[in-house]
Amino acid sequence: MKAIQNFSNEIEAFAANSIYERVGVDIPTHNMLITKSKGNEIINIIHNAGRSFVSVQPEHIKTISKYFYENDIMEKLCSALFYREILDLLGYNYSDFSLEPSEEFLQDIKYNCVHTLDFICNKDSFIPQNTQNVERIYRGDEQFILNDDFDGTMYSITDNKKIISCSYYKPNQEMFENTCSMQVFSRPEHRGKGYGKATASAATQAVINDNKLALWVCQVENIPSRRIAQSLGYMLLGGELRIVI
């Protein structure tokens, strides 16, 4: 799976700002910057709408430069086994490293690999789904559980007044004020029924109606989340892999 190459101007601007905020460097589209990593970071790979930033331990710069000259970075980022390939390439034993899981965090495990994918949706790409069963729960209602950082509406499916699936979003600020970060959750026993897709469609529609960009981030191995995003017309923007000692 490769990212769509032709984005709107507003998405291009978001991508440029997103990388600059994280690494403090302006990177033109279709360019890659490879630099030295710091501290306990083995490697950090960020790709966003054709822009790529890689920080790696100094002794591995030549190896990584050759690797990305020969491989498509977005195609690699879409693989959950990418971290193993990179560790093998750099001479590490991948069995000594753990990839952060999609949800349940086990406190006795050190997750030293974080690998996420970024999706983005605007009014032109959005594919609305059936939201007939979706209820709106507003701030002030008894079932509303979000803090003030989030929008005042939860888009939910309930069973006997119990929320079994819910989507909502967080409006971003400053240089990203025209974007909203999406969240979706369904109880494990109710997954695979299309509820997440329905609630996420309702939440995304609200963002689109406000002329903003909807952002979707998930762990690379979270295939259900990736499928929901793509079914709603979210475009694959990029991803990030960070490995630390």
C-alpha positions in Angstrom: 0.0 0.0 0.0 1.4 3.3 -1.0 0.4 6.8 0.0 -1.6 8.9 -2.5 0.9 11.3 -4.1 -1.4 14.2 -5.1 -2.8 16.0 -2.1 -4.7 19.2 -1.8 -2.9 22.4 -0.9 -4.3 22.3 2.6 -3.1 18.8 3.2 0.3 19.6 1.8 0.5 22.5 4.2 -0.5 20.3 7.1 2.2 17.7 6.2 4.9 20.3 6.0 3.9 21.8 9.4 3.6 18.4 11.0 7.2 17.4 10.2 8.5 20.8 11.1 6.8 20.7 14.5 8.4 17.3 15.3 11.9 17.8 14.0 12.3 21.5 13.5 13.3 21.3 9.9 11.6 22.3 6.7 11.7 19.4 4.2 10.4 20.0 0.7 8.0 17.4 -0.8 9.7 14.3 -2.4 12.9 15.0 -0.3 14.5 13.0 2.4 16.8 14.2 5.2 19.0 11.7 7.0 20.8 12.9 10.1 22.4 11.7 13.4 20.1 10.5 16.2 20.6 11.5 19.8 20.5 9.8 23.1 19.1 6.3 23.3 17.4 6.5 19.9 18.5 3.9 17.4 16.4 5.2 14.5 13.4 7.4 13.9 11.7 7.4 10.5 9.0 9.9 9.7 7.3 10.1 6.3 4.5 12.6 5.6 3.1 13.4 2.1 6.3 12.7 0.3 8.6 14.3 2.9 10.9 12.0 4.8 13.0 12.5 7.9 15.4 9.8 9.3 17.6 10.2 12.3 19.9 7.2 13.0 23.0 6.5 15.0 26.0 7.9 13.1 27.7 4.6 12.3 24.5 3.5 10.4 23.9 6.6 8.2 25.5 5.0 5.1 23.7 1.8 5.5 20.3 3.5 5.9 21.0 5.9 3.0 21.6 2.9 0.7 18.6 1.1 2.1 16.1 3.9 1.3 17.7 4.5 -2.0 16.7 1.0 -2.9 13.4 0.7 -1.1 10.1 2.6 -1.1 9.7 4.1 2.4 5.9 4.2 2.4 5.6 0.6 1.3 8.0 -0.4 4.1 6.1 1.6 6.7 2.9 -0.2 6.0 4.5 -3.5 7.1 4.2 -4.5 10.8 7.4 -6.4 10.4 9.3 -3.3 9.2 11.0 -2.8 12.6 12.4 -6.3 12.4 13.9 -5.7 9.0 15.5 -2.4 10.2 16.9 -4.0 13.3 18.4 -6.9 11.3 19.9 -4.4 8.8 21.6 -2.5 11.7 22.9 -5.6 13.4 20.5 -5.9 16.3 18.5 -9.0 17.4 14.9 -8.1 16.9 13.8 -10.5 19.7 15.3 -8.0 22.2 12.7 -5.4 21.1 8.9 -5.2 21.5 6.5 -3.4 19.2 3.9 -1.3 21.1 0.5 -3.0 20.8 -2.7 -1.6 19.5 -4.5 -1.4 22.8 -3.8 -3.4 25.9 -0.5 -2.3 27.5 1.3 -4.8 29.7 3.2 -3.0 32.4 6.0 -5.5 32.7 7.0 -5.1 29.1 9.2 -2.3 27.8 7.9 -1.2 24.4 10.9 0.2 22.6 9.4 0.2 19.1 6.6 2.5 18.2 5.1 2.2 14.7 2.1 4.2 13.6 0.4 5.2 10.3 -1.2 8.6 9.6 -4.4 9.0 7.6 -6.2 12.2 6.6 -9.6 13.0 5.2 -11.2 16.1 3.6 -14.5 16.9 2.0 -13.3 15.6 -1.4 -12.2 12.2 -0.2 -14.8 11.4 2.5 -17.1 8.4 1.8 -20.0 8.6 4.2 -21.5 5.4 5.7 -24.8 4.5 7.1 -25.2 6.3 10.5 -28.9 5.5 11.1 -28.2 3.8 14.5 -25.7 6.5 15.7 -26.8 8.6 18.7 -25.4 11.9 19.7 -24.4 12.4 23.3 -23.7 16.0 24.3 -21.5 17.5 26.9 -23.6 17.7 30.1 -25.4 14.5 29.4 -24.9 11.8 32.0 -23.1 9.5 29.6 -20.7 12.1 28.3 -17.2 11.2 29.6 -14.7 13.5 27.6 -12.7 16.3 29.1 -12.7 19.9 27.7 -10.0 19.2 25.2 -12.5 17.3 23.0 -15.5 18.4 21.0 -18.8 18.5 22.9 -20.4 15.6 21.0 -19.8 11.9 21.2 -21.2 9.8 18.3 -22.3 6.5 19.9 -24.2 3.3 19.5 -25.7 2.0 22.7 -27.3 -1.1 23.9 -29.7 -0.7 26.9 -28.2 2.7 27.5 -24.6 1.2 27.6 -22.2 2.6 25.0 -20.8 -0.2 22.9 -19.2 1.9 20.2 -18.2 5.5 20.2 -16.3 8.0 18.0 -15.3 11.6 18.9 -12.5 14.0 18.0 -10.1 16.6 19.5 -9.9 20.0 17.7 -6.2 20.9 17.3 -4.8 24.3 18.0 -2.4 26.9 16.6 -0.8 25.9 13.3 -3.1 22.9 13.2 -6.4 24.6 14.1 -8.0 23.5 10.9 -7.6 19.9 11.8 -9.3 17.4 14.3 -7.8 14.2 15.6 -10.2 11.3 15.5 -10.8 8.6 18.0 -12.9 5.4 17.7 -13.6 2.6 20.2 -15.8 -0.4 20.2 -16.1 -2.9 23.0 -14.3 -6.2 22.1 -17.5 -8.2 22.2 -19.1 -5.9 19.6 -16.3 -5.6 17.1 -16.7 -6.7 13.5 -20.3 -5.5 13.3 -19.7 -2.2 11.5 -20.4 -0.1 14.6 -17.0 1.6 14.6 -17.4 2.5 10.9 -20.8 4.0 11.6 -19.8 6.1 14.5 -16.6 7.2 12.9 -18.5 8.2 9.8 -20.8 10.4 11.9 -17.8 12.1 13.7 -15.9 12.6 10.4 -19.0 14.1 8.8 -19.1 16.7 11.6 -15.5 17.6 11.0 -16.0 17.8 7.3 -19.1 20.0 7.7 -16.9 22.4 9.7 -14.5 22.6 6.7 -11.6 21.0 8.7 -9.3 18.1 8.0 -9.9 14.8 9.9 -6.8 13.0 11.1 -6.6 9.3 11.9 -3.6 7.7 13.6 -3.3 4.0 14.5 -0.6 1.4 15.1 0.5 -0.3 12.0 -0.7 -3.8 13.1 -4.2 -2.5 13.9 -5.7 -3.8 10.7 -9.4 -3.1 11.7 -8.6 0.5 12.4 -6.8 0.9 9.1 -9.8 -0.7 7.2 -12.3 1.6 8.9 -10.2 4.7 7.9 -9.9 3.6 4.3 -13.6 2.7 4.0 -14.4 6.3 5.0 -12.1 7.7 2.4 -9.2 8.6 4.6 -6.0 8.8 2.6 -2.7 7.3 3.7 -0.5 10.3 4.5 2.5 8.7 6.0 3.8 7.0 9.2 6.5 6.9 11.8 8.7 4.2 13.2 10.8 5.0 16.3 13.2 2.4 17.9 15.1 3.1 21.1 17.5 1.1 23.1 
